[in-house]
Every structure is written in C-alpha cells, then in structure tokens.
Amino acid sequence: MTTWRPAPRTPQAEAVYAAAEADRAANPDAYVLDPDAVVTAALRGGDPAGLGDPASWRTGLGHYLASAREDGRLNAVGTRMVRGTAVAGLRARLAMNRLPRAGRPLGRPPLVITGGWRTGTTFLFRLLASDPRLRAPLPAELAMPWKFAGASAERREELIEAGAAASDLLDLLNPGLAAVHDHGPRLPEECVVAMNSGFRNWGASATVRLDGYSRWLAGQDLTGTYLDYRHVLDTLDAADGRRWVLKAPAHTAELPSLAAAFPGAVVIFLHRDIVQTVASGASLFSVFRSTYSDDVDPADVGRFQAGQTELWLRRAHAFRHSPEAGSVTLLDVAYDDLVRDTPAVLRRIYDAAGLSPGDPAALTERYHAAHPRTAKGTHRYTAAAFSLDDAELRGRLAPWLQPVP
C-alpha cells in the first residue's frame, strides 16, 4: 500500500493554479500541445531553415508533446510548462545555430559527475564547484547560453538574476521541493537543462509523466545531443579558461555519447544502496511531478523509477566493458564514503583529474557552513511509500550494481 501524498498547496499556490485553469478555458489554443503550433510560436515569423535538419529535432518534439498530452495527466500549469519548454528548446536551437561551432573537444576535459538519482551527485557537484579552480554552469547559463556570449560582467549579473523569477515561482507552487532538491539562480545546475534543443533528453521525465517518450528515447542515439551540449559549453567558456565540472544522473544512460563528445573526461560515478537510490528518486519525481499534475500515482512513479534505473545501470555496465570506456577516466565513489570522509573522496578526484588537492577539509567545512544540509527541511521517504519491495529490487538490479574492477 502506498503512503506518499503530495503536500497541500498554499492559498497563494491555489490562486496560481486556478488562474491557469481559467486562462486555459478562455484561451485553449495557447495550451495546445501540437508540434506545428509550437514551431509557429517559436519562430515568431522567422525562417524555419534556422532550426536545421528536421530529422535532428522534429521527431523528438513530436514524441515529447504527444507523450505529455497522452501520458502526462497535466494540469493547466503543467500544460503551459511543457509548451513553454518546447518553445524555449526551439528558440535555443535557433540562437545556438547562429553561433560558430569549434568542432573540436574542449580545451580541458571536464569532470563529470553521474550515477543513479539521489546518490549524492548534487552535493558533490556543488562542493567541487566551490573550488575556484573549477567552474560549474548556472541555470541561466544553461537556459540561454547565447546571451552570455561576449557579455560584460554587468550584463552577466543581470542575466543570472533574471533567472530568479522562475525559481521563485517554483518555490511558490511547490515549497516542499527545496527539501528534496534545492534550486536557485546561483546554485550550479545539471546539464539536462541545456539539452532540450533536439528533444532527446532523459531529464524531461523527472518533472512530467512521459512513459511513451521515455520508451522512444531508449532507442535513440544521443551523440548529437552531447555535441550540441559541448557547443553550449564552448559558448559559455569565452576567456574564463577554468575546467568545467558537470553533473547529471542522466549521463548514466549515455556514457558512450558523453565519451564521444568529451574525450579525456574524468567521469565520477556514484553508488548508493539501491533501495535508497530508487526510493529517493521516486520521491523526487513524485514531488516534482505534483507541481504539474493533480494526479500523481506513487506506485506508478515507483514502477517507472525502478525500470529506468535498471535500464540506465545496464547501459552503464555495458559501457564499462566497451572499447569506448578507455577514452575517459572512470572513478567509482561510494555514497557512504562521500558522506563519511568527504575530504578523502575529494583527494581521489583531484588525483584522477591531475589537480593538486589543496585543502579538501577546509573546502568541505566552508561548503557545509554556507549550505547547511537541513536548511530547507528534511527529505523523508520509504520504498513502501511507492509500492517498492526491497528484496525484489535488490534481486532485480544486482547484476548491474558492481563496477568492473
């Protein structure tokens, strides 16, 4: 029996949802999840040739919108978000296609953090980002990289602060989300935010029920998506020159594409007790999806999370056995080690990346002082809350859990 329930909405949030439903009733065309309508809105009268080869984006757009429409169980806020995400993805594609591509690997291979959902990736990512020798992308940079090209320091600050409105709205609609996954305009954000322009993006299903889209995505080649993302990082890099530190659990499913785009990368793969990984991920997805749907079934989310985790880990396991694995440095890190002795884990990472260790204990202390773990609340969850059985999960996923020696 499931026990997860969405948190009650505040009166302020209810007012936003009611206004959105009223707007959908009055202006239904603005909520239509149709590819042609979305393309027209994105182009604003411009030339569709600027979007490039339709094969690289049109099919994905169709699957994304159809799945959101048929599988998403969306409220008006959710429908508006999906349509806005699709329009924004196309406009990003138009803008980035106007910029020259370097067509070569980054000058310095990045540090890339991945692993299952809720394995400590965000903590490690933001901790490493506090090292002044490294650079992590911010939400506004990932959402609108072209606007940062050649921008002055003052203009950069304006662009970063402008992103606060979206974060504030999310806090208003779903204040409990911050306890599960904190967010904000100056908190480093994960790569998937910048990977929407071709509509091949594993991150999309975190916020919306997209079962059909996810099944389609599992059979796609994401090499082009990762090369587009490298173009984003090249655009943002300008004269900064620091080494990128990047993060997304979704990279777990696409290590061959990541390795092709970022040869020489140090891929830090986190491992956590699998029941905790899947249950915590199901909790994150349920909380996130409850922003955009009034019908989130925790058992359905648990089923999806278990299946996706199995797929991702199986694909990561296959990559470890492939010749392509030799083009990157794979470093396995246990979640328990990260929590118990963070400085020791940092020393391992710096050694793998060819960086001097500095003072990892001081770095960790400063980070915890600036970001207390429970400042936004405590994340509580159980596997049973999502109809997940501990023994069944362990048996099902055991073949994919042990990294190759």
C-alpha positions as CSV (number, residue, x, y, z in Angstrom):
1,M,0.0,0.0,0.0
2,T,1.4,3.4,-1.0
3,T,1.6,6.1,1.6
4,W,3.1,9.1,-0.4
5,R,0.8,12.1,-0.7
6,P,1.6,15.5,-2.2
7,A,1.8,18.3,0.2
8,P,-1.3,20.5,0.5
9,R,-1.0,23.6,-1.7
10,T,-0.9,27.0,-0.1
11,P,-3.7,29.5,-0.8
12,Q,-1.2,31.5,-2.9
13,A,-0.4,28.4,-5.0
14,E,-4.0,27.5,-5.4
15,A,-4.6,31.0,-6.7
16,V,-2.0,30.5,-9.4
17,Y,-3.4,27.1,-10.4
18,A,-7.0,28.5,-10.5
19,A,-5.8,31.4,-12.7
20,A,-4.1,29.0,-15.1
21,E,-7.2,26.8,-15.4
22,A,-9.3,29.9,-16.1
23,D,-6.9,31.0,-18.7
24,R,-6.9,27.6,-20.4
25,A,-10.7,27.7,-20.6
26,A,-10.6,31.2,-22.1
27,N,-7.6,30.7,-24.4
28,P,-7.5,27.0,-25.2
29,D,-5.3,27.5,-28.3
30,A,-2.4,28.7,-26.1
31,Y,-2.4,25.3,-24.3
32,V,-2.4,23.0,-27.4
33,L,0.5,20.6,-27.4
34,D,0.8,20.3,-31.1
35,P,4.2,20.4,-32.9
36,D,3.0,22.8,-35.7
37,A,1.6,25.3,-33.2
38,V,4.8,25.1,-31.1
39,V,7.1,25.6,-34.1
40,T,5.0,28.6,-35.2
41,A,5.2,30.2,-31.7
42,A,8.9,29.6,-31.5
43,L,9.7,31.0,-34.9
44,R,7.8,34.3,-34.4
45,G,7.6,34.7,-38.2
46,G,11.2,33.6,-38.8
47,D,12.7,31.2,-41.3
48,P,12.3,27.5,-40.2
49,A,15.5,26.7,-42.0
50,G,17.3,28.2,-39.0
51,L,16.3,25.2,-37.0
52,G,18.4,22.9,-39.1
53,D,17.7,19.4,-40.3
54,P,14.2,18.4,-39.1
55,A,15.4,14.9,-38.5
56,S,17.5,16.2,-35.6
57,W,14.6,17.7,-33.7
58,R,11.1,17.3,-35.3
59,T,10.6,13.6,-34.3
60,G,11.7,14.3,-30.8
61,L,9.4,17.3,-30.5
62,G,6.5,15.2,-31.7
63,H,7.2,12.4,-29.2
64,Y,7.7,14.8,-26.3
65,L,4.4,16.6,-26.9
66,A,2.4,13.5,-27.7
67,S,3.6,11.8,-24.5
68,A,3.0,14.9,-22.4
69,R,-0.5,15.1,-23.8
70,E,-1.4,11.4,-23.6
71,D,0.6,10.3,-20.5
72,G,1.3,13.4,-18.5
73,R,-2.1,13.9,-16.7
74,L,-1.2,17.6,-16.7
75,N,-3.0,20.5,-15.1
76,A,-3.0,23.8,-16.8
77,V,0.2,24.9,-15.2
78,G,1.8,21.7,-16.4
79,T,0.5,22.1,-19.9
80,R,1.8,25.6,-20.1
81,M,5.2,24.5,-18.8
82,V,5.5,21.7,-21.4
83,R,4.5,24.0,-24.2
84,G,6.9,26.7,-22.9
85,T,9.7,24.2,-22.6
86,A,9.2,23.1,-26.2
87,V,9.1,26.7,-27.5
88,A,12.2,27.5,-25.5
89,G,14.0,24.5,-26.8
90,L,13.4,25.5,-30.4
91,R,14.4,29.1,-29.7
92,A,17.6,27.9,-28.1
93,R,18.2,25.8,-31.2
94,L,17.7,28.8,-33.5
95,A,20.1,31.0,-31.4
96,M,22.8,28.4,-31.0
97,N,22.7,27.6,-34.7
98,R,23.7,31.2,-35.5
99,L,26.9,30.9,-33.4
100,P,30.1,29.3,-34.9
101,R,31.0,25.8,-33.7
102,A,34.5,24.9,-32.7
103,G,34.0,21.3,-33.9
104,R,36.7,20.0,-31.5
105,P,36.9,18.8,-27.9
106,L,37.0,21.3,-25.1
107,G,40.4,22.7,-24.3
108,R,40.5,20.9,-21.0
109,P,38.5,17.7,-20.4
110,P,35.7,18.2,-17.8
111,L,35.0,16.5,-14.6
112,V,31.6,14.8,-15.0
113,I,29.6,13.6,-12.0
114,T,26.9,10.9,-12.6
115,G,25.3,7.8,-11.1
116,G,21.7,7.0,-10.1
117,W,19.3,9.6,-8.9
118,R,19.8,10.7,-5.3
119,T,23.3,9.2,-5.0
120,G,25.0,12.3,-3.7
121,T,25.6,13.8,-7.2
122,T,24.2,17.3,-6.3
123,F,26.2,17.6,-3.1
124,L,29.5,16.6,-4.7
125,F,28.8,18.8,-7.8
126,R,28.2,21.9,-5.8
127,L,31.0,21.1,-3.4
128,L,33.5,20.9,-6.3
129,A,32.0,24.0,-7.9
130,S,33.1,25.9,-4.8
131,D,36.7,25.2,-5.7
132,P,37.8,28.4,-7.5
133,R,39.9,26.4,-10.0
134,L,36.7,24.8,-11.3
135,R,33.6,26.1,-13.0
136,A,30.0,24.8,-12.9
137,P,27.2,26.2,-15.1
138,L,24.4,28.2,-13.5
139,P,20.7,27.8,-14.5
140,A,20.6,31.0,-16.7
141,E,23.8,30.0,-18.5
142,L,22.3,26.6,-19.4
143,A,18.9,28.0,-20.4
144,M,20.2,30.9,-22.5
145,P,23.9,30.3,-23.3
146,W,23.9,32.5,-26.4
147,K,23.1,35.6,-24.3
148,F,26.3,35.1,-22.3
149,A,28.5,35.1,-25.4
150,G,30.6,38.3,-25.2
151,A,28.5,39.6,-22.3
152,S,30.1,42.1,-19.9
153,A,30.4,41.3,-16.2
154,E,27.5,43.6,-15.5
155,R,25.3,42.0,-18.2
156,R,26.1,38.5,-16.9
157,E,24.9,39.5,-13.5
158,E,21.7,40.8,-14.9
159,L,21.1,37.6,-16.8
160,I,21.8,35.4,-13.8
161,E,19.5,37.5,-11.5
162,A,16.7,37.4,-14.1
163,G,16.5,33.7,-13.6
164,A,15.4,34.2,-10.0
165,A,11.8,34.7,-11.1
166,A,11.4,31.1,-12.4
167,S,13.0,29.8,-9.2
168,D,10.7,31.9,-7.0
169,L,7.6,30.7,-8.9
170,L,8.6,27.1,-8.4
171,D,9.1,27.8,-4.7
172,L,5.6,29.3,-4.6
173,L,4.0,26.4,-6.4
174,N,5.8,23.6,-4.6
175,P,7.7,24.8,-1.5
176,G,8.5,21.3,-0.4
177,L,10.7,20.7,-3.5
178,A,13.6,22.6,-1.9
179,A,14.0,20.0,0.8
180,V,14.4,17.3,-1.9
181,H,16.4,19.2,-4.5
182,D,17.3,22.8,-3.7
183,H,17.5,25.2,-6.6
184,G,18.2,28.9,-7.2
185,P,19.8,31.2,-9.8
186,R,23.2,31.0,-8.2
187,L,23.2,27.3,-7.5
188,P,25.0,25.2,-10.1
189,E,22.5,23.2,-12.2
190,E,22.7,20.0,-14.1
191,C,23.5,19.5,-17.7
192,V,20.0,18.4,-18.8
193,V,18.7,22.0,-18.6
194,A,20.8,22.8,-21.7
195,M,19.9,19.6,-23.6
196,N,16.4,20.3,-24.8
197,S,17.0,21.8,-28.3
198,G,16.9,18.4,-30.0
199,F,14.2,16.9,-27.7
200,R,16.3,13.9,-26.8
201,N,16.7,14.5,-23.1
202,W,16.4,12.0,-20.2
203,G,15.8,14.8,-17.7
204,A,12.3,15.5,-19.1
205,S,10.7,12.6,-17.3
206,A,11.7,13.9,-13.9
207,T,9.1,16.6,-13.9
208,V,6.3,15.1,-16.1
209,R,5.0,11.6,-16.6
210,L,6.4,10.7,-20.0
211,D,6.3,7.0,-20.3
212,G,5.8,6.9,-24.1
213,Y,8.5,9.4,-24.7
214,S,10.9,7.5,-22.4
215,R,10.3,4.3,-24.3
216,W,11.1,6.0,-27.6
217,L,14.2,7.8,-26.1
218,A,15.7,4.5,-25.1
219,G,16.2,3.6,-28.7
220,Q,17.7,6.9,-29.8
221,D,21.3,7.9,-30.5
222,L,22.2,11.0,-28.3
223,T,25.6,11.7,-29.8
224,G,24.2,14.8,-31.5
225,T,22.7,16.0,-28.2
226,Y,26.0,15.8,-26.5
227,L,27.8,17.5,-29.3
228,D,25.2,20.3,-29.1
229,Y,25.9,20.5,-25.3
230,R,29.6,20.8,-26.0
231,H,28.8,23.8,-28.2
232,V,26.9,25.3,-25.3
233,L,30.0,24.9,-23.0
234,D,32.3,26.3,-25.7
235,T,30.0,29.3,-26.0
236,L,30.0,29.9,-22.2
237,D,33.7,29.3,-21.8
238,A,34.8,32.5,-23.5
239,A,38.0,33.6,-21.9
240,D,37.3,32.0,-18.5
241,G,39.6,29.1,-19.0
242,R,38.7,27.2,-15.9
243,R,38.0,23.5,-16.1
244,W,34.3,22.6,-16.2
245,V,32.7,20.4,-13.5
246,L,29.4,19.0,-14.8
247,K,26.7,16.8,-13.4
248,A,23.6,14.9,-14.4
249,P,22.3,11.4,-13.3
250,A,21.0,11.1,-16.9
251,H,24.6,10.7,-18.1
252,T,24.5,7.2,-16.6
253,A,22.4,6.1,-19.6
254,E,24.5,7.8,-22.3
255,L,28.1,7.3,-21.4
256,P,29.1,6.4,-25.0
257,S,27.8,9.7,-26.3
258,L,29.4,11.6,-23.4
259,A,32.7,9.9,-24.1
260,A,32.5,10.8,-27.8
261,A,31.8,14.5,-27.0
262,F,34.2,14.8,-24.1
263,P,37.3,12.5,-24.6
264,G,39.6,12.5,-21.6
265,A,36.8,13.4,-19.2
266,V,37.0,12.3,-15.6
267,V,33.7,10.5,-15.0
268,I,32.9,10.3,-11.3
269,F,30.3,7.5,-10.9
270,L,28.5,7.5,-7.5
271,H,27.0,4.4,-6.0
272,R,24.4,4.1,-3.2
273,D,22.3,1.4,-1.6
274,I,20.0,0.5,-4.5
275,V,16.8,0.6,-2.4
276,Q,17.7,4.1,-1.1
277,T,18.6,5.2,-4.7
278,V,15.3,4.1,-6.2
279,A,13.1,5.1,-3.3
280,S,14.6,8.6,-3.0
281,G,14.4,9.0,-6.8
282,A,10.8,8.1,-6.7
283,S,10.2,10.6,-4.0
284,L,11.9,13.3,-6.1
285,F,9.9,12.5,-9.2
286,S,6.6,12.4,-7.3
287,V,7.3,15.8,-5.6
288,F,8.4,17.4,-8.9
289,R,5.6,15.9,-10.9
290,S,3.0,17.1,-8.4
291,T,3.8,20.6,-9.5
292,Y,2.4,20.0,-12.9
293,S,-0.2,17.3,-12.3
294,D,-3.0,16.8,-9.9
295,D,-2.9,13.0,-10.4
296,V,0.5,11.6,-9.4
297,D,0.2,7.9,-8.5
298,P,3.2,6.9,-6.2
299,A,3.1,3.3,-7.3
300,D,3.3,4.3,-10.9
301,V,6.2,6.5,-10.1
302,G,7.9,3.7,-8.2
303,R,7.4,1.4,-11.2
304,F,8.9,3.9,-13.6
305,Q,11.8,4.8,-11.4
306,A,12.8,1.1,-10.9
307,G,12.6,0.4,-14.6
308,Q,14.5,3.5,-15.6
309,T,17.2,2.8,-13.0
310,E,17.6,-0.8,-14.3
311,L,17.9,0.4,-17.9
312,W,20.5,3.1,-17.0
313,L,22.6,0.8,-14.9
314,R,22.5,-1.9,-17.5
315,R,23.7,0.5,-20.2
316,A,26.4,1.9,-17.9
317,H,27.6,-1.7,-17.2
318,A,27.8,-2.3,-21.0
319,F,29.9,0.8,-21.5
320,R,32.4,-0.3,-18.9
321,H,33.0,-3.4,-21.0
322,S,33.3,-1.5,-24.3
323,P,36.4,-0.1,-26.0
324,E,34.9,3.4,-25.7
325,A,35.4,3.3,-21.9
326,G,39.2,3.7,-22.5
327,S,38.6,7.3,-23.8
328,V,37.6,8.6,-20.3
329,T,38.8,8.1,-16.7
330,L,36.1,6.3,-14.7
331,L,36.2,6.8,-10.9
332,D,33.8,4.9,-8.7
333,V,32.7,6.6,-5.5
334,A,30.5,5.1,-2.8
335,Y,27.9,7.4,-1.3
336,D,28.8,6.2,2.2
337,D,32.4,7.1,1.6
338,L,31.4,10.5,0.3
339,V,29.3,11.2,3.5
340,R,31.8,9.6,6.0
341,D,35.1,11.1,4.7
342,T,34.4,13.8,2.1
343,P,38.0,15.1,2.0
344,A,39.4,11.7,1.2
345,V,37.0,11.4,-1.7
346,L,38.0,14.8,-2.9
347,R,41.6,13.8,-2.8
348,R,40.8,10.8,-5.0
349,I,39.0,13.0,-7.5
350,Y,41.8,15.6,-7.7
351,D,44.3,12.9,-8.2
352,A,42.3,11.4,-11.1
353,A,41.9,14.8,-12.6
354,G,45.6,15.7,-12.3
355,L,44.9,18.6,-9.9
356,S,46.7,19.4,-6.7
357,P,44.5,18.5,-3.7
358,G,44.8,21.9,-1.9
359,D,43.0,21.7,1.4
360,P,39.9,19.5,0.8
361,A,38.9,19.5,4.5
362,A,38.7,23.3,4.6
363,L,36.8,23.3,1.3
364,T,34.3,20.9,2.8
365,E,33.9,22.9,6.0
366,R,33.3,26.1,4.1
367,Y,30.7,24.5,1.9
368,H,28.8,23.0,4.9
369,A,28.9,26.3,6.7
370,A,27.4,28.1,3.6
371,H,24.9,25.3,2.8
372,P,23.6,23.6,5.9
373,R,22.2,20.2,5.0
374,T,18.7,20.7,6.6
375,A,18.4,24.4,6.0
376,K,15.4,23.8,3.6
377,G,13.9,20.9,5.5
378,T,14.5,17.1,5.7
379,H,13.7,14.7,2.9
380,R,11.9,11.7,4.3
381,Y,10.8,8.7,2.2
382,T,10.4,4.9,2.3
383,A,10.4,2.3,-0.5
384,A,7.0,1.1,0.6
385,A,5.5,4.5,0.0
386,F,6.0,3.8,-3.7
387,S,5.0,0.1,-3.7
388,L,8.6,-0.9,-4.0
389,D,9.8,-4.2,-2.4
390,D,13.3,-4.1,-1.0
391,A,14.1,-7.8,-1.8
392,E,12.7,-7.7,-5.3
393,L,14.6,-4.5,-6.1
394,R,17.9,-5.9,-4.8
395,G,17.5,-9.1,-6.8
396,R,16.4,-7.4,-10.0
397,L,19.2,-4.9,-10.0
398,A,22.1,-6.9,-8.5
399,P,23.6,-7.8,-11.9
400,W,24.3,-4.2,-12.7
401,L,25.4,-2.8,-9.4
402,Q,29.1,-3.9,-9.1
403,P,31.5,-1.8,-11.1
404,V,34.0,-3.6,-13.3
405,P,37.4,-4.0,-11.3
